[in-house]
């Protein structure tokens, strides 16, 4: 690699590739499994999301991710690692039509990470509070690997052979980063961390069912108190709060995509009391279910009107 190559120059290189493939689309899933592009032409308000285990890079602009009381702000100088499914709030802080926010996300492959961990040199264990979300410092090597992976989208015949190789390189470089030891602790095959991740995954897939923390603790082979402690450390919330967040987010999706009313959505996601659902929904989203959905469609209509006006002007 040429000595003049910097993270900044690689970001510009990757940004040009993303712009070519996103146009006005906010989210673009690519032909490379687990690789996604994100574009936003204006700063955004906070919105809820479930962040999957992934590596997220910003190549232009700035973004923040809020997990519980913790805020992770990242830009071209820092990347975000998420090691398990986490309900969070995100916000694009810096973006414009001339210089849109541009991001890249690569989902983690826990099987590949577990295999690579066996080849890592032993390091001292990390002290302090663990978190399922962390920031790492950007490096030329990491961004160069991402640039080469994205370039493969122009070589479809090479994708099946080279994409898995470059993904392994990316995972390897993240494991060698200053946050690699924390990630190793969470995903190492047979470790307590990986068993915990599997129990969280079960909760994510069964959030509409009654919550039994004892059963989740057994799945992670932990005592109930130890499981509760680790859960709060890694997710910044209790198991019950995690379940509620997933239920409320899914209910909102159902009201938007399937036009369910609040009561129907509440029952679908596991609530027995529509009034309790409404109270908890208002605390999370800042408005009652009905008003929140109405405001969403009003904003959607305004954006469509603005887009139509802009198109007519050209």
Residue pairs with C-beta under 8 A, 6 or more apart in sequence:
1 140
1 144
5 140
5 144
6 140
7 76
7 77
7 138
7 139
7 140
7 143
8 76
10 140
10 143
10 144
10 146
10 147
11 59
11 60
11 76
11 143
12 59
13 147
14 57
14 59
14 102
14 104
14 143
14 146
14 147
14 150
15 59
15 60
15 102
17 147
17 150
17 151
17 153
18 37
18 39
18 59
18 102
18 104
18 150
19 39
19 100
19 102
21 28
21 30
21 37
21 153
22 28
22 37
22 39
22 102
24 39
24 41
25 39
26 38
26 39
26 40
27 36
27 37
27 38
28 36
28 37
28 38
28 39
29 35
29 36
30 36
30 37
30 150
30 153
31 153
31 156
31 159
32 149
32 152
32 153
32 159
32 163
33 163
34 54
34 106
34 107
34 109
34 167
35 104
35 105
35 106
35 107
35 149
35 150
36 104
36 105
36 106
36 107
37 102
37 103
37 104
37 105
38 101
38 102
38 103
38 104
38 105
39 100
39 101
39 102
39 103
40 61
40 92
40 95
40 100
40 101
41 95
41 96
41 97
41 100
41 101
42 92
42 95
42 96
42 97
43 91
43 92
43 93
43 94
43 95
44 91
44 92
44 95
45 91
46 66
46 89
46 90
46 91
47 89
47 90
47 91
48 87
48 88
48 89
48 245
48 248
48 249
48 252
48 284
48 285
49 87
49 88
49 89
49 90
49 249
50 85
50 86
50 87
50 88
50 204
50 246
50 249
51 65
51 82
51 85
51 86
51 87
51 88
51 90
51 133
52 82
52 85
52 107
53 82
53 83
53 84
53 85
53 107
53 108
53 110
53 197
54 81
54 82
54 105
54 106
54 107
54 108
55 79
55 80
55 81
55 105
55 106
55 108
55 170
55 174
56 74
56 79
56 80
56 81
56 82
56 103
56 104
56 105
57 76
57 79
57 103
57 104
57 105
57 138
57 142
57 143
57 146
58 74
58 75
58 76
58 78
58 79
58 101
58 102
58 103
59 76
59 102
59 103
59 104
59 143
60 76
60 99
60 100
60 101
60 102
61 75
61 92
61 93
61 94
61 95
61 99
61 100
61 101
61 102
61 103
62 73
62 74
62 75
62 92
62 93
62 94
62 101
63 73
63 74
63 75
63 90
63 91
63 92
63 93
63 101
63 103
64 71
64 72
64 73
64 74
64 90
64 91
64 93
65 71
65 72
65 74
65 80
65 88
65 89
65 90
65 133
66 72
66 88
66 89
66 90
66 91
67 86
67 88
67 131
67 132
67 133
67 235
67 236
68 235
68 236
68 237
69 236
70 131
70 133
70 236
72 80
72 133
72 134
72 135
73 93
74 80
74 135
75 94
76 138
77 137
77 138
78 135
78 136
78 137
78 138
79 135
79 136
79 138
79 142
80 133
80 134
80 135
80 136
81 133
81 134
81 135
81 136
81 174
81 179
81 183
82 132
82 133
83 108
83 132
83 133
83 134
83 182
83 183
83 186
83 187
83 197
83 234
84 132
84 186
84 196
84 197
84 200
84 201
84 234
84 235
85 200
85 201
85 204
86 132
86 133
86 235
87 237
87 242
87 245
87 246
87 249
88 133
92 101
94 101
95 101
104 146
104 150
106 146
106 149
106 167
106 170
108 171
108 187
109 167
109 171
110 187
110 194
110 197
112 167
112 168
112 171
113 171
113 175
113 183
113 187
114 187
114 188
114 189
114 194
115 189
116 168
116 171
116 172
116 175
117 175
117 184
117 187
117 188
117 189
118 189
120 175
120 176
120 180
120 184
123 181
124 181
125 181
125 185
126 181
126 182
126 185
129 233
130 182
130 185
130 186
130 230
130 233
130 234
131 182
131 233
131 234
131 236
132 186
132 234
132 235
134 179
134 182
134 183
135 179
136 174
136 177
136 178
136 179
137 177
137 178
139 173
139 177
141 173
142 170
142 173
142 174
142 177
145 166
145 169
145 170
145 173
146 170
148 166
149 163
149 166
149 167
149 170
152 158
152 159
152 162
152 163
152 166
153 159
155 162
174 180
174 183
175 183
175 184
185 191
185 193
186 193
186 194
186 196
186 197
186 234
187 193
187 194
187 197
188 194
192 220
192 221
192 222
195 219
195 220
195 221
195 222
196 220
196 222
196 227
196 230
196 231
196 234
198 219
198 220
199 216
199 217
199 219
199 220
199 227
200 231
200 234
200 235
200 242
202 216
202 219
203 211
203 216
203 239
203 242
203 243
203 246
204 246
207 243
207 246
207 247
207 250
207 269
207 270
208 247
208 250
208 268
208 269
208 270
209 270
210 270
211 239
211 240
211 243
213 224
213 227
213 228
213 239
214 224
216 227
216 239
217 223
217 224
217 226
217 227
217 228
220 227
220 230
222 230
227 239
228 238
228 239
231 237
231 238
231 239
231 242
232 238
235 242
237 245
244 280
245 284
247 269
247 270
247 271
248 269
248 277
248 280
248 281
248 284
248 285
250 268
250 269
251 262
251 265
251 266
251 268
251 269
251 271
251 277
251 281
251 289
252 265
252 281
252 285
252 289
252 292
252 293
254 260
254 264
254 265
254 268
254 269
255 261
255 262
255 265
255 289
255 293
256 293
256 296
260 268
262 274
262 277
262 278
262 281
262 288
262 289
262 290
263 274
263 277
265 277
265 289
266 273
266 274
266 277
266 278
267 274
271 277
277 289
278 288
278 289
281 288
281 289
281 292
282 288
282 289
285 292
286 292
287 295
